């Protein structure tokens, strides 16, 4: 019974992350004027899957290649990487016939910040990322 429970928990965690990413992308095209989406609601989930796969496969390579820049900018260069990944996601979505468009690189940067902040907040609210607060006397 132990392995089955573990696989159910893993499936639950991945499903929750997919839903959170979908909501974050929804927030991005709702709040950022240069990001547009027109299509069926389930296509947001497909965009979230594309974005997650790109983050899984391409982001580590980009982080390794640009490691000196990330260190020099105290991590702020990772926002540029996230913007590039959002542009790649938009191109792949267009290739798959999904109407998801990012107008410019600046729009992609703002959208990446919105996605990151929304994902951060929703992860905390879901209980997946626990925040420990210790009050000392």
Steps between C-alpha positions, in 0.01 A plus 500: 500500500789737565615544134144556379440773757828662398401496132161651586671777695736561207209516256319740734807724524551510120131567439502779755811654343337480155186676630708766674701562182176520301362761739827694488492509119136608516603782735779602261279542194229661711732759657771566242372694196745351244419137577193375317316170492193399307373148499339234712564481872675164481766659278622695803583163654691404186695827518577422866631156400717654228634759744573232761683275253705792373587594857599140567715451190636836386523707819779294666714531187445876481573538872826309459608700195415836659618415851760782510235756402262367763768530766604850386141626503419325829240281333317771307615355167270202567207735426640542148524122468137465612397758238685306231326181608162673476582611144600144411173376651304746285683384187436133575135571578465680166664200331234275660221729381426665835440876487742608775704805407763702684553839333860580596790403722404768753149359512649154551706632795192651666301184428774282647500709817120469526521123446778464758322707766165329439661156516682595821182623672287206383765249611496654847120505512481137385726386780756346266770750594481552870617825652639475850475807718678499831433771752783551746461673832 
